[in-house]
Amino acid sequence: MTPRAADRARYDRATAHLDAPVAIVDLEAFDANADDLVRRAAGKPIRVASKSVRCRALLDRVLARPGFAGLMSFTLAESVWLARAGFEDVLLAYPSADRAGFAELTSDPKLAGAITVMVDDPAQLDLVDRARERDGLEVRVCLELDTSLQLFGGRVRVGARRSPLRSPAQLAELARSVARRPGFRLVGLMAYEGHVAGVGDAVAGSPLRSRAIRLMQAAARRELAARRAEVVRTVRAVVPDLEFVNGGGTGSVQHTAAEAAVTEIAAGSGLYVPRLFDNYTSFSGRPAALFAQPVVRRPGVGVVTVLGGGYPASGAPGADRLPAPYLPEGLRYDPQEGAGEVQTPLLGSAADDLLIGDKVWFRHAKAGELCERFEELQLVEGDRVTATVPTYRGEGRTFL
């Protein structure tokens, strides 16, 4: 029996009492992935990206482990909810235009002390001030650095279009603006190198493309390390007591941790290890989050149909954004239908061994987005479900 077949047998036994669709997290794999992130961070604390987990019980679990400290949230409403639930260090990783949220933040000392908001434009500070309902509370602020690799005088750009702040002078100018402005305190810098941390460099069947990605990422790491160090020096000249410099992502933990200017690493997807993280040479993890759909039809030889399963991930549309049939091994999509909203045909010799009601296990393309489809996660240890915990959706929270 292969290791994957053994996992399938465990998951089937653990969930035999549950009808599919069902989502699980294998806690042994989850904890092993957490240990690997800590190893790669080499002593620097890891701030957990909540959007990649979207389950408070699992956020609690990972933050209780040595090497993890603080959360990186994705909306202001989520940040407020997490802070009210007792999480004391929440970095909002994206600018917000949530006026009601800012009014709540600036009227509650507990929230103002726990949440740091992201800023890359003075207009965002204006929005906070217009929403204020109480003077005297300082809003904690983090500035974001654009990490993209720009070549040929900026005519070629590699990386996400995020912050407009790129040069040390631009960051220093906004830092001075925050420092002069009553009601705000600059506490951090963030730089997420998604073109390194979130792009696999070992694309199956594409050796030339893989080599090109590795060359691009090596160049990007060198350029960013030098520029990030200069930005940090420049901003610290304005704000000497800067609390943190955040960088990284699951795919670049060890590289970013090696930079002296960086004080903490961001990661989250590496806890679940979705399918988009299979194509990396820098690390390997264990799939920890899976979902199962039931076989509901057997249309013919070498084909079964499962209920639903069309759960595409965000990003540029493509086959890599679809969940991957994982267990049993050897199943694939019908190219004429793909993953369907209500039913999904699956092809392959493994289909002939499946009966009506059997479970087919899938891996989602990205991490936390799976939790937008399920209200509960079944936590599996060995071949037993030892706990059932709500996702954000199960707690009635859908932030985006």
C-alpha positions in Angstrom: 0.0 0.0 0.0 1.4 3.4 -1.0 1.5 6.2 1.6 -1.3 8.0 -0.2 -3.4 4.8 -0.3 -2.8 4.5 3.5 -3.9 8.1 4.0 -7.0 7.4 2.0 -7.8 4.3 4.2 -7.3 6.4 7.3 -9.5 9.3 6.1 -12.3 6.9 5.0 -12.3 5.2 8.4 -12.2 8.5 10.3 -15.2 9.9 8.4 -17.1 6.7 7.8 -19.9 8.1 10.0 -20.1 11.3 8.0 -21.7 12.0 4.7 -19.8 13.9 2.1 -19.2 16.7 1.2 -16.9 16.9 4.2 -13.7 18.8 4.9 -10.9 17.6 7.1 -7.5 18.7 8.5 -5.0 16.0 9.3 -3.5 17.3 12.5 -0.3 15.2 12.3 0.4 16.8 8.9 -0.7 20.3 10.1 1.7 20.1 13.0 4.6 18.7 10.9 4.1 21.6 8.5 4.2 24.0 11.3 7.5 22.5 12.6 9.0 22.8 9.1 8.0 26.5 8.8 9.7 27.2 12.2 12.8 25.3 11.1 13.0 27.3 7.9 12.5 30.6 9.8 15.7 29.9 11.7 14.7 31.7 14.9 12.6 34.5 13.5 9.0 34.5 14.7 6.3 33.6 12.1 3.2 35.8 11.9 0.3 33.5 10.8 -1.7 34.7 7.7 -5.3 34.1 8.8 -6.7 34.1 5.3 -4.8 30.9 4.7 -6.4 29.2 7.7 -9.9 30.8 8.3 -10.6 28.7 11.4 -10.1 30.2 14.9 -9.5 26.8 16.5 -6.5 26.1 14.2 -5.2 29.7 14.6 -5.2 29.1 18.4 -3.5 25.7 17.8 -0.6 27.1 15.7 -0.1 30.2 17.8 0.3 28.0 20.9 3.4 26.4 19.3 6.9 27.9 19.8 8.1 30.0 16.9 4.7 31.6 16.0 3.6 35.1 17.1 0.8 37.3 15.9 -1.7 37.2 13.1 -1.8 38.8 9.6 -5.5 39.5 8.8 -7.1 40.3 5.5 -10.0 42.7 6.3 -10.6 45.3 9.0 -13.9 43.6 10.0 -12.0 40.3 10.5 -9.3 42.1 12.5 -11.9 43.6 14.8 -13.5 40.2 15.3 -10.2 38.5 16.0 -9.2 41.2 18.5 -12.5 41.0 20.3 -12.0 37.2 20.5 -8.7 37.7 22.4 -6.0 37.8 19.7 -3.7 40.6 20.9 -1.5 41.2 17.8 -3.3 41.6 14.5 -1.6 43.1 11.5 -4.1 44.1 8.8 -2.2 43.2 5.6 -4.2 45.3 3.2 -5.5 48.9 3.2 -9.1 49.3 4.1 -11.9 51.7 3.2 -14.2 50.4 6.0 -15.5 53.6 7.7 -17.6 51.8 10.2 -14.7 49.6 11.1 -12.4 52.5 11.6 -15.0 54.2 13.8 -15.1 51.1 15.9 -11.3 50.8 16.0 -10.7 54.5 17.0 -13.3 54.3 19.8 -12.0 51.2 21.7 -8.6 51.2 23.4 -8.5 47.4 23.3 -8.9 47.3 19.5 -6.5 50.3 19.0 -3.8 48.5 21.0 -4.3 45.1 19.2 -4.7 46.1 15.5 -2.1 47.6 13.1 -3.5 48.9 9.9 -1.8 49.0 6.5 -1.1 52.3 4.8 0.6 53.2 1.5 -1.1 56.6 0.8 -1.9 59.7 2.9 -5.5 59.5 1.7 -5.9 56.4 3.8 -4.9 58.3 6.9 -7.5 61.0 5.9 -10.2 58.2 5.7 -9.3 57.1 9.2 -9.5 60.6 10.6 -12.9 61.2 9.0 -14.2 58.1 10.7 -12.9 58.9 14.1 -15.5 59.1 16.9 -13.0 59.6 19.7 -9.8 61.7 20.0 -6.8 60.6 21.9 -6.5 57.0 20.7 -3.5 56.3 18.5 -3.9 54.1 15.4 -1.0 51.7 14.9 0.3 52.0 11.3 2.4 49.7 9.0 3.8 50.9 5.7 3.9 48.5 2.7 6.9 48.3 0.3 6.3 47.3 -3.3 8.5 44.2 -3.8 8.1 43.7 -7.6 11.1 43.2 -9.8 11.3 45.8 -12.4 13.5 45.4 -15.4 14.5 47.5 -18.4 13.8 50.8 -16.8 10.4 49.6 -15.4 9.1 48.4 -18.8 9.0 44.9 -17.5 7.4 44.2 -14.1 7.4 40.8 -12.3 5.2 40.7 -9.2 1.8 41.8 -7.8 0.6 45.3 -8.2 0.3 46.3 -4.6 1.9 49.3 -2.9 2.9 52.4 -4.9 5.8 52.9 -2.4 9.0 51.5 -4.0 12.0 53.6 -3.2 13.6 54.4 0.2 12.8 58.1 -0.3 9.1 57.4 -0.9 8.8 55.2 2.3 10.7 57.8 4.3 8.4 60.6 3.1 5.3 58.7 4.2 7.0 57.7 7.4 7.6 61.4 8.2 4.0 62.2 7.4 2.7 59.5 9.8 5.1 60.6 12.5 4.0 64.3 12.3 0.3 63.4 12.3 -1.6 63.3 15.6 -3.5 60.1 16.3 -1.2 57.8 14.4 2.0 55.8 15.3 4.2 54.1 12.8 5.1 50.7 14.2 6.0 48.5 11.2 7.0 47.8 7.6 5.7 45.0 5.4 7.0 43.6 2.1 5.4 40.5 0.6 7.4 39.1 -2.2 4.6 37.1 -3.8 6.5 36.4 -7.1 9.0 34.5 -4.9 6.9 33.1 -2.1 3.8 32.3 -4.1 5.2 31.0 -7.4 6.4 27.4 -7.7 9.8 27.0 -9.4 9.4 23.3 -10.4 6.6 23.3 -12.9 5.8 19.7 -13.8 6.7 18.9 -17.5 8.2 22.4 -18.1 11.9 22.3 -17.3 12.7 25.5 -19.3 10.0 27.5 -17.6 11.1 26.1 -14.3 14.6 27.3 -14.9 13.4 30.7 -16.0 11.4 31.0 -12.8 14.4 30.1 -10.7 16.6 32.6 -12.4 13.9 35.3 -12.0 13.4 34.5 -8.3 17.2 34.6 -7.6 17.4 38.0 -9.2 14.3 39.2 -7.4 15.7 38.0 -4.0 19.0 39.9 -4.6 17.3 43.1 -5.7 14.8 43.1 -2.9 17.2 42.2 -0.1 19.4 45.2 -1.0 16.4 47.6 -1.5 14.6 46.4 1.7 17.7 46.9 3.8 18.0 50.4 2.5 14.3 51.1 3.1 14.6 49.9 6.7 17.6 52.0 7.4 15.9 55.1 5.9 12.7 54.6 7.8 14.4 53.8 11.1 16.2 57.1 10.7 12.7 58.7 10.9 11.2 56.2 13.4 14.0 54.6 15.5 11.6 52.5 17.6 10.0 50.6 14.7 8.6 47.4 16.2 8.8 45.0 13.3 9.7 44.5 9.6 7.6 41.7 8.1 8.5 39.8 5.0 8.3 36.5 3.3 5.6 33.9 2.6 5.4 30.2 2.6 7.6 29.7 -0.4 10.4 32.0 0.6 10.6 31.6 4.4 14.3 30.6 4.6 15.4 33.2 2.1 13.6 36.1 3.7 14.6 35.0 7.2 18.3 35.3 6.2 17.9 39.1 5.7 19.1 40.9 8.7 16.6 43.8 8.1 13.6 41.5 8.5 12.4 40.8 12.0 9.5 38.5 11.4 8.2 36.2 8.7 4.6 35.9 7.3 3.3 32.4 6.4 0.0 30.5 6.4 -0.5 28.4 3.4 2.3 26.2 4.4 0.2 24.8 7.3 -2.4 23.3 4.9 -0.1 22.8 1.9 -2.7 23.2 -0.9 -1.9 21.9 -4.4 -0.3 25.2 -5.7 2.6 24.5 -3.2 3.6 21.2 -4.8 5.9 22.8 -7.4 8.7 24.1 -5.2 12.3 23.1 -4.8 12.8 25.2 -1.6 10.6 23.0 0.6 8.1 20.2 0.6 5.1 19.8 3.0 2.4 17.3 3.7 -1.1 17.9 2.4 -3.1 18.6 5.6 -6.5 20.1 4.4 -8.7 18.0 2.1 -12.3 17.7 1.2 -14.3 14.7 0.0 -17.2 14.6 -2.5 -19.5 11.5 -2.7 -19.8 9.3 -5.8 -23.3 9.6 -7.0 -23.2 8.1 -10.5 -21.2 5.4 -12.5 -21.9 6.5 -16.1 -19.7 3.8 -17.6 -16.3 2.0 -17.6 -13.5 4.2 -16.2 -15.8 7.1 -15.1 -17.6 8.1 -12.0 -19.5 11.3 -11.1 -19.2 13.0 -7.8 -21.5 15.6 -6.3 -20.3 19.2 -6.8 -16.6 20.0 -6.4 -16.4 23.1 -8.6 -14.5 25.1 -6.1 -12.1 27.3 -8.1 -9.4 29.4 -6.3 -8.8 33.1 -6.9 -6.2 34.4 -9.3 -5.7 34.3 -13.0 -8.1 31.7 -14.4 -6.6 28.4 -15.4 -6.6 24.7 -14.7 -4.2 25.2 -11.8 -6.9 27.0 -9.9 -9.1 23.9 -9.8 -9.1 21.5 -6.9 -7.1 18.3 -7.7 -8.6 14.8 -7.4 -6.2 13.3 -4.9 -7.5 10.0 -3.4 -7.8 7.4 -4.8 -4.8 8.0 -7.0 -5.3 8.0 -10.8 -8.4 10.1 -11.2 -8.6 13.1 -13.5 -11.2 15.6 -14.8 -13.0 15.1 -18.1 -11.5 18.0 -20.2 -14.9 18.7 -21.7 -16.5 19.4 -18.3 -13.8 20.1 -15.6 -15.0 20.6 -12.0 -18.8 21.2 -12.0 -21.0 23.3 -9.8 -23.4 20.4 -9.1 -21.7 17.3 -10.5 -18.1 16.4 -11.6 -17.3 13.4 -13.8 -13.9 11.9 -13.0 -12.0 9.6 -15.4 -9.4 6.9 -14.8 -9.0 3.2 -14.0 -9.5 4.0 -10.3 -13.1 4.9 -11.0 -14.0 1.2 -11.6 -13.2 0.4 -8.0 -15.5 3.1 -6.6 -19.1 2.4 -5.5 -22.0 4.8 -5.1 -21.5 6.6 -1.8 -17.7 6.2 -1.7 -15.7 9.3 -1.0 -13.3 10.9 -3.5 -10.8 13.2 -1.7 -9.6 16.5 -3.3 -7.0 19.1 -2.5 -7.9 22.7 -3.0 -5.6 24.9 -5.2 -5.2 27.5 -2.4 -5.3 27.3 1.3 -8.0 29.2 3.3 -10.5 29.6 0.5 -11.6 26.0 1.0 -13.2 27.2 4.3 -15.6 29.5 2.4 -17.2 26.3 1.2 -17.6 24.4 4.5 -19.0 25.4 7.9 -17.0 22.8 9.7 -13.6 21.1 9.6 -13.2 17.6 10.9 -9.9 17.3 12.8 -8.3 13.9 12.1 -5.8 12.2 14.3 -4.7 8.8 13.0 -7.9 7.2 11.8 -10.3 9.1 14.1 -12.1 12.4 14.0 -11.1 13.9 17.4 -12.9 17.3 17.1 -15.2 19.2 14.9 -14.5 22.9 14.7 -16.2 25.8 12.8 -14.6 27.7 10.0 -15.1 31.4 9.7 -18.2 30.6 7.6 -19.5 28.2 10.3 -19.3 31.1 12.8 -21.4 33.3 10.4 -18.4 35.3 9.2 -17.8 35.8 5.5 -15.5 38.8 5.3 -15.0 38.9 1.5 
